[in-house]
């Protein structure tokens, strides 16, 4: 540390009590009181999710601090996207082993930049001493009754996925192999995932059920199917495979990353086959592909996977960390 | 561990996805989806606060798990009380070094019991692996415009405090000295503080400014005065001193605990002198004393403290932990 150590309160005041991004009439009391006080939009419901990111469990301890800040918020916002909610307010609880002002400054910058870009007012925070971890609570709003639940999938629905899952898992592998160029598209996919907020809102009224892919396409599809009491038939040949992956890896490996790799935070959803073109049109306006990868059927479980594919059901974060 | 180890998801499902305490029409989607979805009360604002409790920073690692669960929620609910908000919804992010089912069961029980008793639906959670820590986000509601802010204190106001601050600090000392009888009133004050939610609601419309005492009466009074741009004149002789403290300690020591001890989560507020009897009447109905301890004056700082008192401005949690 090149600067004098700051007390906890000075740290909070300096970096974690940022303005909420201009005058927001919905924020009656912002940072600096016992609570933030917010004015909700009449006729809307509030969606809330909390996600904790722990050093060397959810991100490498030596990841760039701005990426850690971005990522901690992105994984929480992704839950709002999966619900079809518009991002509104966020709080962050940061646990730090020691006060490193440069680190906190960069971390806060990464968090704040994504918050501003997502329309999410940063309304409160808390700093404590301990193992590096970030716990983020996000709040979104949606017109009453319009939430995209996990439980709405119906037999006959098409199963579709946004973007190209598998890139982030490949990016994490590259990081672990020593790659440090943050502009590398795979590394960027891992370090700075883009929550699909606009896509989630665009899919309201079309998708019957949705989930964000944090654990891997197959693992999260299983959550979706279980919540809906139905089964899935995956069409492996239809999986969208990212160009930077196909350029360097065998198809079989790319497919395994797409099925089992988490951390991309793409959306997985089901909808009427007749609504697929409209959904694709809406997402194309956001420069986001939407690919049909299977079909909802009666029963339970996931069909269409080989035993090899099934072995990659769910991504094991940092398996080298002893549990 | 006497039972088979559970996976993270099994743990969440078994202990941290409790029912929200009966049919709550305001909880449209509870645990188990990407987000909880809530229906706010028309005409109300939402108060939000987040608090992280870290092992051996905010509580002893060997404290009873039910007390850790209670305490983690209580300190967050206390912020709602200080705002005059009614508790509505809470989320908890738990970080655990290892899966110990008995520990999690007792922890969840302590958390859930206080949540139910406070009318606070437990709507979501997250479990991750790491150093023991609990991050709680609480949401309350209050009629629009009625929040008790820190910034409303006016010269001439009486400064008043609920209950008997100092008991929790004495309880922590007892714990550190080896006392383990949880029914001891001082230990109970530390391990299971009671958030003053009903008092906070009762003080709406009377208190000009309020804060909860987490860092100590003097330290939090300083926050209140700074936010309001005024000064305080404390009347040390008027401090309410708890009977179990006076019975065993010298008056000087009790006073120091009352001024500097945190962790009681009493409310500190200012109001018109003419409103003090009505405020005392309302709190007496809750079996809670309200004692005038000073006066708001023009200027800045806190007057009426001796140099010895000032040395105890702010409680140092676990000073033996190296920072």
Interface residues (C-beta under 8 A of the other chain):
Chain A: X28 X29 X32 X33 X34 X35 X36 X37 X38 X39 X40 X42 X44 X45 X46 X47 X48 X49 X50 X51 X52 X53 X54 X55 X57 X58 X79 X80 X82 X83 X85 X89 X91 X92 X93 X95 X98 X99 X123 X124 X125 X126 X128 X129 X130 X131 X133 X135 X137 X139 X140 X142 X144 X145 X147 X149 X150 X151 X210 X211 X212 X227 X321 X323
Chain B: X28 X29 X32 X33 X34 X35 X36 X37 X38 X39 X40 X42 X44 X45 X46 X47 X48 X49 X50 X51 X52 X53 X54 X55 X57 X58 X79 X80 X82 X83 X85 X89 X91 X92 X93 X95 X98 X123 X124 X125 X126 X128 X129 X130 X131 X133 X135 X137 X139 X140 X142 X144 X145 X147 X149 X150 X151 X210 X211 X212 X227 X321 X323
